Amino acid sequence: MVARFGGPFLVVLAVVIAGPSRARASEEASASPANAILAADLTVAEAKTIVHDLVHRQKSWEILLPNLATLTPEVAEALARPRECYRLSLPAVESLTPDTARALALRTGDLDLPAVSAITPETAAAFAKHKGHLDLGGLATLDADVAAGLARHSGHLCLSSLSELSPEAAAAIARQGRHLSFPGLTQVSVDAARALARHRGKSLSLAGLTSLSADVAAALAAHEGELILPQLAELPVDAAAALAQHAGPVTLDGPFTLTPEIAASLAGHRSTLTLTGRSHLPPEVALALAEHQGTLSLPGVGALAADVASALSLHRGVLCLPGLMTLTYGAAEALSIHQGTLVLSGLMMLEPGAAAALLRHAGDIDLYQLTQTSRLDSAEVAGLLAGKTPLLTLPNVQRLDTFEAAAVAGALADGPGAVSIPNLKAATAETLTILLSRGNVSIPSLDAVELLPEPQPGR
């Protein structure tokens, strides 16, 4: 009897006991961050859980919600808080109310809304307090009223799909006070350029322009912030001459041919001139650019021949070559006569002769990457770092154990400024004595430094 109805009884009992447990497990699974991230709509609790899991627990810099299509002001506020600078990307959100936009604007990080194809002037104005990067990549047109609302935005405003801009809309959005970017704008009229030039923010980027007439260039030259034209396929000499009248920084890139004539026209510019994509400079182009009297930045140059270095050394002012990872003796010798500040922040290795040549440079030299070295075994490099870095910190040097260690220590101690080797773990007695001889070199407590035997020559 027991055996006969015990089976069904146990089955029913198992269902009764397991049912609620399975239901709770199902609810927990559906509320988990992994599932919520893929949801088409969210509760406030789910939004807070996502932020906590990704930002606080996983230390993520981005929250991407690929399917979220419905966004209430309450959920938007939950996603916007706390105000860390993570990127919030909502590619499925197609429309926003003013209240939802206002809630999203509480955040300080980047905000990506690529599917929003139309907004009202009220919604546009609701983004006013947002201080991060706002990309409204779905807006293909812009009328003056919406532009006036967006002009109240407090951060970096990017309208990546905008293909046309009327002078009226340009005049309205030019009131935006920080950064404006139009990656999709492939042409701009003289009137629209003149209106954009009234923008008084920090930068104006027109990444969609591949060519530039002299008239448009002259109109844009009235802009007072940084002017960025990163995709130019051609740049006539007269347009280059017009851009040279721009009072603020100018950044140019693209496949346009940089001839000596164009370089000479650009050299008339008197603020920061950045030519980002130039990996190779002929000597005659370098010589023309050397006439530039502001900051000249050439971040794309990865190798520098001695004749090019000799031409650039005639530049008077800040010369930035952050893309150089090494430098030959000939190039270093040529740059040593440069008058101004040298930025060689990307140098990772330097032969002793080149280091000694650079030390003869009369101005400041930025050698950031060299200060991050873990192995300092050249007295000349140590002398260069100590001589050109007023407050030198060598955070990755843990051992001074080569045959050159004593000479390295002497070069560091003889420098004009303070030197810190905060993580030194091992050195010889002679090296430590030299480091501490003048009182300008700080190291950890001697009890924390392993005392090494003196190295033998050739070892």
C-alpha positions in Angstrom: 0.0 0.0 0.0 2.7 2.4 1.0 4.8 1.3 -1.9 1.9 1.7 -4.3 0.9 5.3 -3.6 4.3 6.5 -2.2 5.6 7.2 -5.7 2.8 9.7 -6.8 2.8 11.2 -3.3 6.5 11.9 -3.5 6.1 13.4 -7.0 3.4 15.8 -5.8 5.3 16.7 -2.8 8.4 17.5 -4.9 6.4 19.7 -7.2 4.9 21.6 -4.2 8.3 22.1 -2.6 10.3 22.8 -5.7 7.7 25.0 -7.5 8.2 28.2 -5.5 12.0 27.7 -5.5 12.1 27.3 -9.2 9.9 30.4 -9.6 12.2 32.4 -7.4 15.2 31.2 -9.4 13.5 32.2 -12.6 12.7 35.6 -11.3 16.3 36.1 -10.1 17.7 35.0 -13.4 15.4 37.4 -15.3 16.5 40.2 -12.9 20.2 39.5 -13.2 22.4 42.2 -14.8 23.3 39.9 -17.7 19.6 39.5 -18.7 18.7 43.1 -17.9 21.4 44.5 -20.2 19.7 42.8 -23.2 16.2 43.8 -22.2 14.0 46.1 -24.3 12.7 48.0 -21.2 14.0 48.3 -17.6 12.7 48.9 -14.2 14.4 51.5 -11.9 15.7 48.6 -9.8 17.2 46.8 -12.8 18.8 50.0 -14.0 20.5 50.6 -10.7 21.6 47.0 -10.6 23.3 47.4 -14.0 25.1 50.5 -13.0 26.3 48.9 -9.8 27.4 45.7 -11.5 29.2 47.2 -14.4 30.6 50.4 -13.0 31.2 49.6 -9.4 31.9 45.8 -9.4 33.4 45.3 -12.9 35.0 48.8 -13.2 33.7 49.1 -16.7 34.0 52.4 -18.6 30.9 51.8 -20.7 27.3 50.7 -20.3 25.9 49.4 -23.6 22.2 48.6 -23.6 21.7 47.4 -27.2 18.0 46.6 -27.1 16.7 49.2 -24.7 14.0 51.0 -26.7 11.7 52.4 -24.0 13.2 54.9 -21.6 11.3 56.6 -18.8 12.6 59.6 -17.0 12.9 57.5 -13.8 15.0 54.8 -15.5 17.1 57.4 -17.3 17.9 59.1 -13.9 18.9 55.7 -12.5 21.2 55.1 -15.4 22.7 58.5 -15.1 23.6 58.2 -11.4 26.0 58.1 -9.7 27.9 60.6 -11.8 31.0 58.7 -12.7 32.5 59.3 -16.2 31.4 56.1 -17.8 30.0 56.0 -21.4 26.3 55.3 -21.7 25.3 54.0 -25.1 21.7 53.5 -26.0 21.6 52.5 -29.7 17.9 51.4 -29.7 16.4 54.5 -28.2 14.6 56.4 -31.0 12.8 59.2 -29.2 13.2 61.2 -26.0 10.9 63.4 -24.0 12.3 66.6 -22.4 12.0 65.0 -19.0 14.0 61.9 -20.1 16.7 64.1 -21.7 16.9 66.2 -18.6 17.4 63.1 -16.5 20.1 61.8 -18.8 21.8 65.2 -18.6 22.5 64.6 -14.9 25.5 62.5 -15.9 29.0 63.8 -16.6 30.2 60.9 -18.8 29.7 60.4 -22.5 26.2 59.8 -23.9 25.7 58.1 -27.2 22.2 58.2 -28.8 22.7 57.1 -32.4 19.1 56.2 -33.2 17.4 59.5 -32.2 16.5 60.9 -35.5 14.4 63.9 -34.4 14.0 66.0 -31.3 12.0 69.0 -30.3 13.5 72.3 -29.3 12.4 71.6 -25.7 14.2 68.2 -25.7 17.3 69.7 -27.2 17.4 72.4 -24.5 16.9 69.7 -21.8 20.5 68.5 -22.4 21.8 71.8 -21.2 23.4 70.5 -18.0 25.2 67.6 -19.6 29.0 68.2 -19.4 30.3 65.1 -21.2 30.4 64.1 -24.9 26.9 64.0 -26.4 26.6 62.2 -29.8 23.2 62.5 -31.5 24.3 60.4 -34.4 20.7 60.0 -35.8 20.0 63.6 -36.5 20.4 64.1 -40.3 18.8 67.6 -40.4 18.9 70.5 -38.0 16.6 73.5 -37.9 17.4 76.7 -36.2 15.1 76.2 -33.2 16.6 72.8 -32.4 20.1 74.1 -32.9 19.3 76.9 -30.4 18.3 74.4 -27.9 21.4 72.2 -28.4 23.5 75.3 -28.1 22.8 75.2 -24.4 24.7 71.9 -24.1 27.7 72.3 -21.7 30.1 69.6 -23.1 31.2 68.2 -26.4 28.4 68.1 -28.9 28.8 65.8 -31.9 26.2 65.6 -34.7 27.8 62.8 -36.7 25.1 62.2 -39.3 24.3 65.9 -40.1 25.0 66.3 -43.8 23.7 69.8 -44.3 23.9 72.9 -42.2 22.0 76.1 -43.1 23.5 79.5 -42.1 20.6 80.0 -39.7 21.2 76.7 -37.9 24.9 77.4 -37.9 24.4 80.7 -36.3 22.2 79.2 -33.6 24.4 76.3 -32.7 27.5 78.5 -32.7 26.3 79.8 -29.4 27.3 76.4 -27.8 30.2 77.3 -25.5 32.5 74.2 -25.5 33.2 71.7 -28.3 31.3 71.3 -31.6 31.9 68.4 -34.0 30.4 67.7 -37.4 31.9 64.4 -38.7 29.3 64.0 -41.5 29.2 67.5 -42.9 30.9 67.1 -46.3 30.4 70.6 -47.5 29.8 74.0 -45.9 28.8 77.3 -47.5 30.7 80.5 -47.0 27.8 81.9 -45.1 27.5 78.8 -42.8 31.3 78.9 -42.3 31.1 82.5 -41.3 28.3 81.7 -38.8 30.2 78.8 -37.4 33.3 81.0 -36.9 31.3 82.9 -34.3 31.5 79.9 -32.1 33.5 80.9 -29.0 34.0 77.4 -27.5 37.2 75.5 -27.3 37.1 73.6 -30.5 35.3 73.2 -33.8 35.8 70.0 -35.7 34.7 69.5 -39.3 35.9 65.9 -40.0 33.6 65.5 -43.0 35.3 68.2 -45.1 37.7 66.7 -47.6 38.4 69.9 -49.5 38.5 73.5 -48.6 38.2 76.6 -50.8 40.0 79.8 -50.0 36.7 81.6 -49.2 35.5 79.0 -46.8 39.0 78.8 -45.2 39.0 82.6 -44.8 35.6 82.5 -43.2 36.6 79.7 -40.7 39.8 81.6 -39.9 37.8 84.0 -37.8 37.0 81.2 -35.3 38.9 81.8 -32.1 39.1 78.2 -30.6 40.9 75.2 -32.0 39.9 74.4 -35.7 40.2 70.7 -36.6 40.1 69.5 -40.2 41.2 65.9 -40.0 40.2 64.5 -43.4 41.4 66.9 -46.0 42.2 65.2 -49.3 43.3 68.5 -50.9 44.4 71.8 -49.6 45.2 74.6 -52.1 47.9 77.1 -51.3 45.5 80.0 -51.0 43.3 78.0 -48.6 46.4 77.2 -46.5 47.3 80.9 -46.4 43.8 81.7 -45.3 43.9 79.1 -42.5 47.2 80.6 -41.4 45.3 83.7 -40.3 43.4 81.7 -37.7 44.2 83.0 -34.3 43.7 79.8 -32.4 45.2 76.3 -32.7 44.8 74.5 -36.1 44.9 70.7 -36.5 45.1 69.3 -40.0 45.2 65.7 -41.2 44.2 63.7 -44.3 45.8 62.6 -47.5 46.5 66.0 -48.9 50.0 66.5 -50.4 52.0 68.8 -48.1 54.2 70.6 -50.6 56.9 73.1 -49.6 54.6 75.9 -50.9 51.7 74.7 -48.7 54.0 74.3 -45.7 55.3 77.8 -46.2 51.8 79.2 -46.2 50.9 77.3 -43.1 54.1 78.5 -41.4 52.5 82.0 -41.3 50.2 80.7 -38.6 51.1 82.0 -35.1 49.4 79.6 -32.7 49.7 75.8 -32.3 49.9 74.0 -35.7 49.4 70.3 -35.6 49.9 68.1 -38.6 48.9 64.7 -37.3 49.3 62.2 -40.1 52.7 63.1 -41.5 54.9 60.1 -40.9 57.6 61.4 -43.3 58.8 64.9 -44.0 61.1 65.8 -46.9 63.8 68.2 -45.8 62.4 71.0 -47.9 59.0 70.7 -46.2 60.6 70.6 -42.8 62.6 73.7 -43.6 59.4 75.6 -44.7 57.6 74.5 -41.5 60.5 75.7 -39.4 59.5 79.2 -40.1 56.4 78.7 -38.0 56.7 80.7 -34.8 54.1 79.1 -32.5 54.0 75.5 -31.2 54.6 73.0 -34.1 53.3 69.5 -33.4 54.2 66.6 -35.7 52.8 63.5 -33.8 52.9 61.2 -36.8 56.7 61.4 -37.4 58.0 58.1 -36.2 61.6 58.4 -37.6 63.7 61.4 -38.0 66.6 61.7 -40.4 69.5 63.9 -39.5 68.8 66.4 -42.4 65.2 66.7 -41.4 66.1 67.2 -37.8 68.6 69.9 -38.9 65.8 71.7 -40.8 63.4 71.5 -37.9 66.0 72.7 -35.4 65.6 76.1 -36.9 62.1 76.4 -35.5 61.8 78.8 -32.7 59.3 77.7 -30.1 57.8 74.5 -28.9 58.6 71.6 -31.2 56.5 68.4 -30.5 57.7 65.1 -31.8 55.9 62.7 -29.5 55.8 59.8 -32.0 59.6 59.3 -32.0 60.5 56.1 -30.0 64.2 56.4 -30.6 66.6 59.0 -32.0 69.9 58.6 -33.7 73.0 60.5 -32.7 72.9 62.5 -35.9 69.3 63.6 -35.3 69.9 64.3 -31.6 73.0 66.4 -32.5 71.0 68.4 -35.0 68.1 69.0 -32.5 70.5 70.2 -29.8 70.7 73.6 -31.4 66.9 74.1 -31.4 65.9 77.1 -29.4 62.7 76.4 -27.4 61.0 73.5 -25.8 61.4 70.0 -27.2 58.6 67.4 -26.7 60.1 63.9 -27.1 57.7 62.3 -24.8 57.5 59.0 -26.7 61.3 58.2 -26.6 61.7 54.7 -25.1 65.4 54.1 -25.9 68.3 56.4 -26.5 72.0 55.6 -27.2 74.5 57.3 -24.8 75.8 59.6 -27.5 72.4 60.8 -28.5 71.6 61.5 -24.8 74.7 63.5 -24.4 73.9 65.5 -27.5 70.4 66.3 -26.3 71.7 67.4 -22.9 73.4 70.3 -24.7 70.0 71.6 -25.8 69.4 74.9 -24.1 65.7 74.6 -23.4 63.3 72.2 -21.7 62.8 68.6 -23.0 59.8 66.4 -22.2 61.1 62.9 -21.9 58.1 61.3 -20.2 58.4 57.8 -21.6 62.1 57.6 -20.7 61.2 58.4 -17.1 59.1 55.2 -17.1 62.0 52.9 -17.9 62.6 49.9 -15.6 66.3 49.6 -16.5 68.6 52.6 -16.3 72.1 51.5 -17.2 73.5 54.6 -19.1 75.0 57.5 -17.2 74.4 59.7 -20.2 70.7 58.9 -20.2 70.5 59.4 -16.5 72.3 62.7 -16.8 69.8 63.8 -19.5 66.8 62.8 -17.4 68.2 64.6 -14.3 69.3 67.6 -16.3 66.0 68.1 -18.1 63.4 67.0 -15.6 63.3 69.4 -12.6 61.4 67.0 -10.4 62.4 63.6 -11.7 60.6 60.5 -10.6 61.7 57.0 -11.8 58.8 54.9 -10.5 59.8 51.6 -12.3 63.5 51.5 -11.5 63.8 48.7 -8.9 67.4 47.6 -9.3 70.7 49.5 -10.0 72.9 46.5 -10.4 74.9 46.9 -13.7 78.6 47.9 -14.0 77.4 51.4 -14.9 75.2 51.7 -11.7 77.7 53.9 -9.8 78.0 56.3 -12.8 74.2 56.3 -13.2 73.9 57.2 -9.5 76.5 60.0 -9.9 74.6 61.5 -12.9 71.4 61.5 -11.0 72.9 63.0 -7.9 74.7 65.7 -10.0 71.4 66.9 -11.5 70.1 70.4 -10.8 66.8 69.2 -9.3 65.2 66.6 -7.0 65.2 62.9 -8.0 62.9 60.2 -6.5 63.4 56.5 -7.0 60.4 55.4 -4.8 60.5 51.6 -5.6 64.2 50.9 -5.5 64.7 47.4 -4.1 68.3 46.5 -4.7 71.6 48.3 -5.3 75.3 48.2 -4.3 76.7 50.0 -1.3 78.8 52.3 -3.5 75.7 53.1 -5.6 73.6 53.9 -2.5 76.4 56.1 -1.1 76.6 58.1 -4.3 72.8 58.5 -4.5 72.6 59.9 -1.0 75.8 62.1 -1.2 74.1 65.4 -2.1 70.7 65.0 -0.4 68.7 65.6 -3.6 67.9 61.9 -4.3 65.2 60.2 -2.3 65.0 56.4 -2.1 63.1 54.0 0.3 64.5 53.3 3.7 67.9 51.5 3.5 66.4 48.6 5.5 64.1 48.0 2.5 66.9 48.0 -0.1 68.8 44.7 -0.7 72.5 45.3 -0.6 74.1 43.8 -3.7 77.8 42.8 -4.3 79.7 45.2 -6.5 79.4 44.2 -10.1 82.5 43.0 -12.0 83.6 44.4 -15.3 82.0 42.7 -18.3 79.1 41.3 -16.2 
